[in-house]
Amino acid sequence: MRTLYDILSTKPVLFLFTDIHVMEEGFLELINNMLTIGMVPALFDEDGKKQMCDKVRDEAKKKGMGETKDDLWSYFLEKSKDNLHIVLSMSPAGNNLRIRCRNFPGMVSNTSIDWFFSWPEEALTSVANFFLKDVDLPADNRFNIV
């Protein structure tokens, strides 16, 4: 997580977290914190905070922010929130997702939920044919590619 926040101080990052990554439910507490407050509490000790503040010092100064430790830490947190994009991919089958959403409210209140269901084979074939109609493919391979 420290490495992730180190990267967030310089550029945007997409953080993908799936059902398979949930080795223990405690991991979801970290995700919930990232979704609600933008940071994992107690992730950085004082030296770690100083190091992150030093990384954003010049940028914060250019934007007219104060140079106190608290000002720099606030700037780092805001920048991290702006640069962190979390994608949760979880199956709605069974009770796990329902229980997780109840136990970790940030997964519902701080996200957009998109439900994706399986497409029928006919629809998949139709879309593939549409996008490949102008592509020069060998006739023998077209069916297999689609």
N, C-alpha and C positions, 0 to 999 in steps of 0.2 A: 504494500500500500504506500509505503514511503516513496518507492520508486515512481509509482503512479503520480503522486502529488508533486514530485520533483519535475516530472515531465509536464504536468499541468501548469507549472510556473512559466513555461515557455511556449506551449502550443496546445491546441485542442486535441482531445483524446476520446475515442469511443471505447467504453468499457462494456464488454459483452459478458453477461452472467446468465447461465442456463441452469435448468434443474440438475444437470449432471455435476455442476460445480458445488452444489449444496452437500458437502460432506457431513456437515453438522448444521443444525438450525441456527446456531450462533453466528454463522456467516451472514445470515439475513439481517441480523441486528446491525452489522457493519453497513450493509447495503441500505437499510432503513435510515441510518444516520447520514449516509452520503446523500440520500434523496431529500431528507428533511432539513438538515443544517449545512450540508455541503462538505462535511468533514467527519473523519472518524475521531471521536474524542480521545485524548491522551495518546495520539499517534506520534506526536513530536514532543520530546523533552525540550528544555530551554535551549540547549545547543542546537537541536534540530530546527526549532523555531527561528533562532538567530540566522542559521544558514539559509532558510527559505526567505527570510526577510532581506538578507543580503542579495539574494538572486533577483529580487524585484525592486530593489532600492532605486536604481537609476531610472527605471520605467515609471515608478511611482513619483519620483521627483519631477520628471518631465510633465507628468499630468497634474502637478500642483498639489500632490498629497503631502501631508506632514511627514517628517522623518523620525518620529518617535517609534519605539518598538511596537506600540499598540496600533499606530497608524499603518505601519508597514505590514503587520500581521493581518489587519483588516483588509488591506489591499490584496495581499496574497490570497486570503480566503475568497474574496469576491472574484478575483481572476480565476481561481481554481473552479469556483461554481460555474463561471461562464464557459470555461474550457472543458468541463466534464460533461460528457454525454453518455448516459447509462442506458443500455438496452438489456431488458430482462426477457428471457425467453423461457416460458414455463408452460407445461401442458395443463389444460383445464380438466383433464380426465381425473376422476377420483376426487378425494377431499383435500389433497395437499395444498393446492392453490388457494382454496377457500379458507383453510386454516391459516395459511401464511399471510393472506391479506388481512385477516382479522388480527393476527398477532403483530403484524408490522404494517401499520396504517399508511406509512409513506409509500408503500407499493401501490396504493390506490389513489391517495390524495395528491401525490406529486408525480404522477405518471399519466400517460395517455395509453389506454388499453386498446389494442387491435386484436381482434379474434380472427384467426386464419384457420379455415377448414380445408380439408382435402378437396382438390378439384377433380371433377370427373375426367376420365381419360379423353373423352370426346372434346372437352373444352381445351385441354392441354394440346391436343393434336391440332385443333383449329387455330390456336394462338401461334404455335410453332409454324404451321403452314403459312399463316399471314406474314410473319416476319421473315420467313425464308423464301417467299415466292420470287423475289428478285435476285436471290443469291445463286450464283452459278455453282451448282453441286452436281456431281456425277449421278446419273439417273439410278444406278445400282445402289447408291448409298443414301439417297434422299429419304426413303422410308425409314431407315435405321437412325438417321440423324434426327428426323422429326420425332 
